[in-house]
Amino acid sequence: MTQLLWIVGGLLLAFFAFFFAWRVASNYFTLPCPSGLGWMLEGSLVDWWAGTEKTLDRMQIAPGQTILEIGPGPGRLLVPASFRVLPGGRAIGIDIQPKMIAKVEARAKREGVTNLTTMVGDATKLELADASVDLVYLCTVLGEIPDRTAAVRECFRVLKPGGWLSITEIMGDPHYQSRGKVQHLAEEAGFALERIDGGTWMFTANFAKS
Ligand SMILES: C[S@@+](CC[C@H](N)C(=O)[O-])C[C@H]1O[C@@H](n2cnc3c(N)ncnc32)[C@H](O)[C@@H]1O
């Protein structure tokens, strides 16, 4: 029995040490969530746990908008968001990992999405024109980007005046960013806080580009 407790304790310790080391290292190196773990971001259980529909509601997506998701992973939010901007709107997904882009494209094809453009790219160097997007959103991505200041500035650059930046963070993500940190980064880049929905466990912060 004592031996079993030591083994379980050791495994838990190793898990938390890995979790912590990954979080710290992500401040210095690009270490995105491996595409092999993409399955963890899909399925109805994840939709429930991570509040997919609730997050989309909080972002205030509207028909006709051009929206950009940075770090869509396998498309948990981006695929349903593409339908929400119809009629007339278009969705763009930019992810640093080609394998994640392949996953989101496959899902979009399966679900009959026709208004989605995807690109492999880095949040800190978006290959989009200035003032070309109505809404940029990131969900559990910010903490994976070592230069978060540059990424939020890029969001500001590509947004139209009056456009929106929406950032969702969920506790349990090894790269979780607090509300204070998110607000500080956004305000530093020139955004004004509009509203924060949710609590510490899971929140969506919406900012306006005036
Ligand atoms: C934890 S997943 C979140 C996926 C999705 N947003 C969701 O909530 O289901 C983080 C995603 O951000 C992407 N990512 C990490 N760093 C990035 C960067 N610098 N530029 C663009 N995408 C990045 C990763 O490749 C990964 O697909």
The ligand as a Tripos MOL2 file, in Angstrom:
@<TRIPOS>MOLECULE
LIG
   27    29     1     0     0
SMALL
NO_CHARGES

@<TRIPOS>ATOM
      1 C1         -4.3470   24.8920  -26.8070 C.3       1 LIG1
      2 S1         -4.5330   25.0520  -28.5610 S.3       1 LIG1
      3 C2         -6.0920   25.9250  -28.6170 C.3       1 LIG1
      4 C3         -6.9200   25.5950  -29.8360 C.3       1 LIG1
      5 C4         -8.2700   26.3230  -29.9450 C.3       1 LIG1
      6 N1         -8.1100   27.7550  -29.8510 N.3       1 LIG1
      7 C5         -9.2640   25.8390  -28.9190 C.2       1 LIG1
      8 O1         -9.5560   26.5700  -27.9800 O.co2     1 LIG1
      9 O2         -9.7530   24.7160  -29.0740 O.co2     1 LIG1
     10 C6         -3.3700   26.3290  -28.9640 C.3       1 LIG1
     11 C7         -3.1750   26.5410  -30.4520 C.3       1 LIG1
     12 O3         -2.4190   27.7420  -30.6550 O.3       1 LIG1
     13 C8         -1.4650   27.5160  -31.6800 C.3       1 LIG1
     14 N2         -0.3510   28.4670  -31.5360 N.ar      1 LIG1
     15 C9          0.5930   28.4650  -30.5690 C.ar      1 LIG1
     16 N3          1.4710   29.4740  -30.7700 N.ar      1 LIG1
     17 C10         1.0670   30.1330  -31.8940 C.ar      1 LIG1
     18 C11         1.5730   31.2650  -32.6040 C.ar      1 LIG1
     19 N4          2.6820   31.9160  -32.2180 N.pl3     1 LIG1
     20 N5          0.9190   31.6500  -33.7230 N.ar      1 LIG1
     21 C12        -0.2040   30.9990  -34.1370 C.ar      1 LIG1
     22 N6         -0.7160   29.9240  -33.5050 N.ar      1 LIG1
     23 C13        -0.0940   29.5030  -32.3740 C.ar      1 LIG1
     24 C14        -1.0650   26.0700  -31.4780 C.3       1 LIG1
     25 O4         -0.4710   25.5070  -32.6290 O.3       1 LIG1
     26 C15        -2.4140   25.4120  -31.1260 C.3       1 LIG1
     27 O5         -3.1030   24.9880  -32.2650 O.3       1 LIG1
@<TRIPOS>BOND
     1     1     2 1
     2     2     3 1
     3     2    10 1
     4     3     4 1
     5     4     5 1
     6     5     6 1
     7     5     7 1
     8     7     8 2
     9     7     9 1
    10    10    11 1
    11    11    12 1
    12    11    26 1
    13    12    13 1
    14    13    14 1
    15    13    24 1
    16    14    15 ar
    17    14    23 ar
    18    15    16 ar
    19    16    17 ar
    20    17    18 ar
    21    17    23 ar
    22    18    19 1
    23    18    20 ar
    24    20    21 ar
    25    21    22 ar
    26    22    23 ar
    27    24    25 1
    28    24    26 1
    29    26    27 1
@<TRIPOS>SUBSTRUCTURE
     1 LIG1         1 GROUP 0 **** ****
